[in-house]
Amino acid sequence: MPGDVNLLWRPGAGLWSVKIDPSQLDQLLANLCVNGRDAIADVGRITIETTNVGIDAAYCADHLGFSPGEFVLLTVSDDGCGMDRATLDQLFEPFFTTKGTGRGTGLGLAMVYGIVKQNNGFINVYSEPDKGSTFRIYLPRHMGATDRAEAAAVVEIPRGHGETILVVEDEVAILRLAGKMLERLGYRVLEAMTPARALEIAKEHGRRIDLLITDVVMPEMNGRDLAERLQADYPELKLLFMSGYTADVIAHRGVLEEGVHFVQKPFANHELAVKVREVLRS
């Protein structure tokens, strides 16, 4: 966040438990906060709030797709430029974006929508031009206790041995998150927000790069074309592609061939660790 954007945190008291992969919650907050930041032209504020709510049948009658029950409500709001009705109607469509060229792919909010639905939740958006936007995410209350025995039985996370990994991702929050995960696993990480910068970093580095982890859909150049450019100079470079879409969807769109190494965003630390070792050993 730039210095002229204030980030406020207002957690509710006595929150219920929810069952969601922590990395998915990171993705929700990262995407919503980045969109809020980009909607603020000058000085502004982004507010994150949590509270418990109950939804009854009357509310569901007026809100298509909602079901009665108890939920934890996560609200992310900003006082930026806001959106008109036409924009709201297309908000969660893949590849839809109001940002200028090179500033977004239109996948962030589609990813948010997918995560919420995957976790049996609901999302509501309210916005008006010049009055900001509010995203309300309802995650169902989880009544069961955490299964600690299962957590203790998880296999050991495979670690790196100092290999160098170049990560290319145009969403800075996701780029930083992936970088921190990999560094904690014992890898040396080079980070780039654009394909052009990735090519520059590879040239400046001048030494062996063991693995390229790149988003599939980016401004300027897609991940496949970037990989081909880098492999021309580094024939031994291993490749791992990532996207908020499934591998089947990406292959169907013709961006990647079937059978390539692929990890779907959002990914957990263990999932990324296993996939990276698998690719490096291939």
C-alpha positions in Angstrom: 0.0 0.0 0.0 1.3 3.5 -0.8 1.7 5.9 2.1 -1.4 7.9 1.1 -3.7 4.9 1.5 -4.7 4.0 5.0 -5.4 0.4 5.8 -7.8 -0.1 8.7 -8.4 -3.3 10.6 -11.6 -3.7 12.6 -11.9 -7.3 13.8 -15.1 -8.4 15.5 -15.2 -10.0 19.0 -15.9 -13.6 19.6 -15.8 -14.7 16.0 -17.0 -18.2 15.1 -14.6 -20.7 13.4 -14.6 -21.1 9.6 -13.0 -23.9 7.6 -10.9 -22.5 4.8 -7.4 -23.0 3.5 -5.4 -20.1 5.0 -3.7 -19.5 1.6 -7.1 -19.0 0.1 -7.9 -16.3 2.7 -4.6 -14.7 1.8 -5.7 -14.6 -1.8 -9.1 -13.1 -1.0 -7.5 -10.3 1.0 -4.7 -9.7 -1.5 -7.0 -9.4 -4.5 -9.6 -7.2 -2.7 -7.0 -4.9 -1.2 -5.1 -4.5 -4.5 -8.4 -3.6 -6.3 -9.2 -1.2 -3.5 -5.8 0.4 -3.8 -6.1 0.8 -7.5 -9.5 2.4 -7.2 -8.1 5.2 -5.0 -6.6 8.0 -7.1 -5.2 10.2 -4.3 -5.5 9.9 -0.5 -7.9 7.2 0.6 -8.8 4.4 3.0 -9.3 0.6 2.8 -11.1 -1.0 5.7 -11.1 -4.7 6.6 -13.8 -5.8 9.1 -15.1 -9.1 10.5 -18.2 -10.0 12.4 -20.7 -12.8 13.0 -24.0 -12.7 11.1 -27.1 -14.9 10.8 -29.0 -15.0 7.5 -32.7 -15.9 7.5 -35.1 -16.9 4.9 -36.4 -13.4 4.4 -32.9 -12.2 3.4 -32.4 -15.1 1.1 -35.7 -14.2 -0.7 -34.2 -10.9 -1.8 -30.7 -12.2 -2.5 -30.4 -14.8 -5.2 -27.9 -17.6 -4.4 -27.9 -17.1 -0.6 -29.0 -19.8 1.9 -30.0 -19.4 5.5 -27.5 -20.1 8.3 -24.7 -18.7 10.5 -21.8 -17.0 8.8 -18.6 -15.1 9.5 -18.7 -11.9 7.5 -15.5 -10.5 6.0 -15.9 -7.0 4.6 -13.4 -5.1 2.5 -14.3 -1.6 1.6 -12.6 1.4 0.0 -13.5 5.0 -0.7 -12.2 5.0 -4.3 -13.7 5.7 -7.6 -16.5 3.1 -7.3 -18.3 1.3 -10.1 -21.4 1.7 -12.2 -24.1 -0.9 -12.8 -22.6 -2.1 -16.1 -19.3 -2.8 -14.4 -20.9 -4.6 -11.5 -22.8 -6.9 -13.8 -19.5 -8.1 -15.3 -17.3 -7.9 -12.2 -16.6 -11.6 -11.7 -16.3 -12.6 -15.3 -12.8 -13.9 -16.2 -10.5 -11.5 -18.0 -12.9 -8.5 -17.4 -11.0 -5.5 -16.2 -11.4 -1.7 -16.0 -7.7 -1.2 -15.5 -5.4 0.2 -18.2 -3.1 -1.9 -20.3 -0.4 -3.6 -18.2 -2.2 -3.0 -14.9 -4.3 -6.1 -14.6 -5.6 -9.3 -16.2 -9.1 -9.4 -15.0 -8.6 -12.7 -13.1 -8.3 -11.4 -9.6 -12.0 -11.0 -8.8 -12.9 -14.2 -10.8 -10.4 -15.9 -8.4 -12.1 -14.3 -5.4 -15.5 -15.5 -6.6 -14.2 -19.1 -7.2 -12.7 -19.3 -3.7 -15.9 -18.1 -2.0 -18.0 -20.6 -3.9 -15.6 -23.4 -3.3 -15.9 -22.8 0.4 -19.8 -22.8 0.2 -19.9 -19.1 0.9 -21.5 -16.0 -0.7 -20.3 -12.7 -1.9 -22.2 -9.4 -2.1 -20.9 -6.2 -3.7 -22.2 -2.7 -3.3 -20.7 0.3 -5.2 -21.6 3.6 -6.7 -19.5 5.9 -9.0 -17.3 8.2 -6.9 -18.5 6.7 -3.6 -16.3 3.7 -3.2 -17.0 -0.1 -3.1 -17.8 -2.6 -0.4 -17.2 -6.4 -0.8 -19.0 -8.6 1.7 -17.9 -12.2 1.9 -20.0 -14.7 3.9 -18.1 -17.8 5.1 -20.2 -20.5 6.7 -19.7 -21.2 10.4 -17.7 -24.4 11.1 -19.2 -26.3 14.0 -16.6 -29.1 14.3 -13.3 -29.0 16.2 -10.0 -28.8 14.3 -8.8 -32.3 13.5 -5.4 -32.0 15.2 -4.6 -35.7 14.7 -4.9 -35.3 11.0 -2.8 -32.2 11.0 -0.1 -34.0 12.9 -0.1 -36.9 10.4 0.8 -34.6 7.4 3.9 -35.7 5.7 7.1 -33.7 6.1 7.3 -30.7 3.7 10.1 -31.2 1.2 12.7 -28.4 1.3 15.1 -26.9 -1.2 18.8 -27.0 -1.4 19.6 -23.4 -2.4 18.3 -23.7 -6.0 17.5 -20.5 -7.7 13.9 -19.9 -8.7 12.6 -17.0 -10.9 9.0 -16.1 -10.0 6.9 -14.0 -12.4 3.5 -12.7 -11.3 1.9 -9.4 -12.1 -0.1 -9.1 -8.8 2.5 -7.8 -6.3 0.8 -9.3 -3.2 0.7 -12.8 -4.8 4.3 -12.4 -6.0 5.6 -11.5 -2.5 3.6 -14.3 -0.9 5.0 -16.9 -3.3 8.5 -15.5 -2.8 8.3 -15.7 1.0 7.0 -19.3 0.8 9.9 -20.4 -1.4 12.5 -18.6 0.7 11.3 -20.3 3.8 11.6 -23.6 2.0 15.3 -23.0 1.4 15.3 -21.6 -2.2 17.0 -18.5 -3.6 14.2 -16.4 -5.2 14.3 -13.8 -8.0 11.0 -11.9 -8.4 9.6 -10.1 -11.4 6.2 -8.4 -12.0 6.4 -8.5 -15.8 7.8 -10.7 -18.5 10.1 -7.9 -19.6 11.5 -7.5 -16.1 12.0 -11.2 -15.9 14.1 -11.2 -19.0 16.2 -8.3 -17.6 16.6 -10.1 -14.2 17.8 -13.3 -15.9 20.4 -11.4 -17.9 21.6 -9.4 -14.9 21.8 -12.5 -12.8 24.2 -14.1 -15.3 24.2 -17.4 -13.4 22.2 -20.7 -13.4 18.5 -20.4 -12.9 17.0 -23.8 -11.9 13.3 -23.1 -12.2 10.9 -20.6 -13.7 7.5 -20.3 -11.9 5.3 -18.0 -14.0 1.7 -17.0 -14.2 0.1 -18.1 -17.4 -1.9 -15.0 -18.3 -0.1 -11.6 -18.0 0.1 -8.3 -19.8 2.7 -7.9 -22.6 3.5 -11.6 -23.0 2.0 -14.9 -21.7 3.8 -17.4 -19.6 4.4 -19.9 -22.3 6.1 -17.3 -24.6 8.2 -16.0 -21.7 9.4 -19.6 -21.0 10.4 -20.1 -24.6 12.4 -16.9 -24.6 14.3 -17.9 -21.4 14.9 -21.5 -22.4 16.6 -20.2 -25.5 19.3 -18.9 -23.2 18.9 -21.5 -20.4 18.2 -24.8 -22.1 18.2 -26.7 -18.7 15.6 -24.3 -17.1 12.7 -26.2 -15.5 9.2 -24.8 -15.9 6.2 -24.6 -13.5 3.1 -22.6 -14.7 0.5 -21.2 -12.3 -3.0 -19.8 -12.8 -6.2 -19.2 -10.9 -7.8 -21.4 -13.6 -7.6 -25.1 -13.6 -5.1 -26.8 -15.9 -8.0 -28.1 -18.1 -9.3 -24.6 -18.7 -5.8 -23.2 -19.5 -5.1 -26.0 -21.9 -8.5 -25.6 -23.5 -7.7 -21.9 -24.2 -4.6 -22.9 -26.0 -2.2 -21.1 -23.7 -0.5 -24.2 -22.5 -0.1 -27.7 -23.8 -1.6 -30.6 -21.8 0.8 -32.4 -19.5 3.0 -29.5 -18.6 3.9 -28.9 -14.9 1.1 -26.7 -13.4 -0.1 -25.5 -10.0 -3.5 -23.8 -9.5 -3.7 -20.6 -7.5 -4.3 -20.2 -4.7 -1.9 -22.9 -3.4 -0.9 -23.9 0.1 2.7 -24.0 1.3 2.8 -27.8 1.3 1.3 -28.0 -2.2 3.9 -25.6 -3.7 6.7 -27.3 -1.9 5.8 -30.7 -3.3 5.2 -29.4 -6.8 8.5 -27.5 -6.9 10.5 -30.6 -5.8 8.6 -32.7 -8.4 9.6 -30.3 -11.2 13.2 -30.0 -10.1 13.6 -33.7 -10.1 12.0 -34.3 -13.5 
